[in-house]
């Protein structure tokens, strides 16, 4: 092969044609393997020994942070987006009209706040409204650790922003809802079902039929 390359040089050949670019004087051979894609960055993690330790940490940031409501031993966790104005006043998530609708939704499948555990993606956001990216980044590790300590059997994910942040899914919620996903909590993967946020359902009552189908799927998954 070296003799052929020398002959090409004498003939004035200054480029070799191949599937992959290479220096003109390089001997032909198998193409170099394509570089392996970089591993995705590790998800942020926070570690607390107990749920009470995590609660104490959150309370140190402000006594009315609406971290959670309900029964952490219920087996079902419902994750919303961020506090409403009513949540910030009461220190409890889902305290306003959207929370009242959520209570009715849970009651329709035989659940209430005593048999479910309600929390938020960004409980420490100090104002109502959709959480900005920096607020999500600030609370994501805490929320994942919160869910790990609660150890639910299933998670109901309300809205596109929690679905994207917790499940890594970027589809519109209208396309993603009703699709069982897996929530990676590090030690375990938990089945998670995205559906519409109750605040959205208040604005779009026509979506309640689809949300009802999702609730029935959740009920069946939890064994009635």
Secondary structure, DSSP 8 states (H G I E B T S, - for coil): -HHHHHHHHHTT------SS---TTS---S------------------SSHHHHHHHHHTT-TT---EEE-TTSSEEEEEEE--HHHHHHTSSS-SHHHHHHHHHHHHTT--TTSSEEEEEETT-SSSS---HHHHHHHHHHHHHHHHHHT-SEEEEESHHHHHHHH---S-HHHHTT-EEEEE-SS-EEEEEEE--HHHHHH-GGGHHHHHHHHHHHHHHTT-
